[in-house]
């Protein structure tokens, strides 16, 4: 009588599947550790010729904004606003790039976490 279903040999899970699960759990722990490190890291960017500096955390929270005196012109608020936006966007881009790079190192470029 032929067996139906299951794995050859009647075992619940082949040995290499168990190793694969252990590797996946290890990768999960490494990804969590890397994410915590990234969230604690700080990223800065400047705009307006260096007159505006923004520092954000890896959790994408603005930590500080520093302005040089020459960028503060009551008659030209738009330049100040544009410089702040540009610096914030550059700092957030740096966070995304660092995150992507770190995760790529862990997954070996397998595209882990991407929807199929």
C-alpha positions as CSV (number, residue, x, y, z in Angstrom):
1,X,0.0,0.0,0.0
2,X,1.5,3.4,-1.0
3,X,1.8,6.2,1.5
4,X,0.1,9.5,0.8
5,X,1.4,12.9,1.7
6,X,4.2,13.7,4.2
7,X,7.9,13.5,3.5
8,X,9.9,10.5,2.3
9,X,11.0,8.3,5.2
10,X,7.9,9.1,7.2
11,X,9.6,11.9,9.2
12,X,7.7,15.1,10.0
13,X,10.3,17.4,8.5
14,X,13.5,16.7,6.5
15,X,16.8,17.6,8.2
16,X,17.7,20.4,5.8
17,X,14.3,22.0,6.5
18,X,15.2,22.2,10.2
19,X,18.5,23.9,9.3
20,X,16.7,26.3,7.0
21,X,14.4,27.2,9.9
22,X,17.3,27.8,12.2
23,X,19.0,30.0,9.6
24,X,15.8,32.0,9.1
25,X,15.4,32.6,12.8
26,X,19.1,33.7,13.0
27,X,18.5,36.1,10.2
28,X,15.4,37.4,11.9
29,X,17.4,38.2,15.1
30,X,20.1,39.9,13.1
31,X,17.6,42.0,11.2
32,X,16.0,43.1,14.5
33,X,19.4,44.0,16.0
34,X,20.3,45.9,12.8
35,X,17.0,47.8,12.9
36,X,17.6,48.8,16.5
37,X,21.1,50.0,15.7
38,X,19.8,52.0,12.7
39,X,17.0,53.6,14.8
40,X,19.6,54.8,17.3
41,X,21.9,56.2,14.7
42,X,21.9,59.8,13.6
43,X,22.0,61.2,10.1
44,X,22.6,64.8,9.1
45,X,22.2,66.8,5.9
46,X,22.9,70.4,5.0
47,X,21.2,72.7,2.5
48,X,21.4,76.3,1.5
49,X,25.1,76.2,1.1
50,X,25.5,74.7,4.6
51,X,23.3,77.4,6.2
52,X,20.7,74.8,7.3
53,X,21.7,71.5,9.0
54,X,19.1,68.9,9.9
55,X,19.9,65.8,12.1
56,X,17.4,62.9,12.1
57,X,17.5,59.6,13.8
58,X,17.3,56.3,12.0
59,X,13.7,56.1,13.3
60,X,13.1,59.1,11.0
61,X,12.5,61.6,13.9
62,X,14.0,65.1,13.6
63,X,16.5,65.6,16.4
64,X,17.6,69.1,15.6
65,X,17.6,71.8,13.0
66,X,20.5,74.3,13.0
67,X,20.4,77.6,11.1
68,X,23.2,79.9,10.3
69,X,22.3,83.6,10.9
70,X,22.6,84.5,7.2
71,X,19.8,82.2,6.2
72,X,17.3,84.0,8.4
73,X,16.0,86.9,6.3
74,X,12.5,88.2,7.3
75,X,12.1,89.4,3.7
76,X,12.9,86.0,2.2
77,X,11.2,83.3,4.3
78,X,10.7,81.1,1.3
79,X,14.4,80.4,0.9
80,X,14.6,79.4,4.5
81,X,11.6,77.1,4.1
82,X,13.0,75.5,1.0
83,X,16.4,74.9,2.6
84,X,14.8,73.2,5.6
85,X,12.7,71.0,3.4
86,X,15.7,70.1,1.2
87,X,17.9,69.3,4.3
88,X,15.2,67.1,5.9
89,X,14.6,65.2,2.7
90,X,18.3,64.6,2.2
91,X,18.6,63.4,5.8
92,X,15.7,61.0,5.4
93,X,17.1,59.7,2.2
94,X,20.4,58.9,4.0
95,X,18.3,56.9,6.6
96,X,16.6,55.0,3.8
97,X,19.9,54.2,2.0
98,X,21.6,53.1,5.3
99,X,18.6,50.9,6.1
100,X,18.6,49.4,2.6
101,X,22.3,48.8,2.6
102,X,22.2,47.1,6.1
103,X,19.3,44.8,5.2
104,X,20.9,43.9,1.9
105,X,24.1,42.8,3.7
106,X,22.0,40.5,5.9
107,X,19.8,39.0,3.2
108,X,22.6,38.8,0.6
109,X,20.4,40.8,-1.8
110,X,17.6,38.2,-1.8
111,X,14.9,40.8,-1.5
112,X,13.7,39.6,1.9
113,X,10.6,41.3,3.1
114,X,9.4,42.2,-0.4
115,X,5.9,41.2,-1.2
116,X,5.6,38.4,-3.8
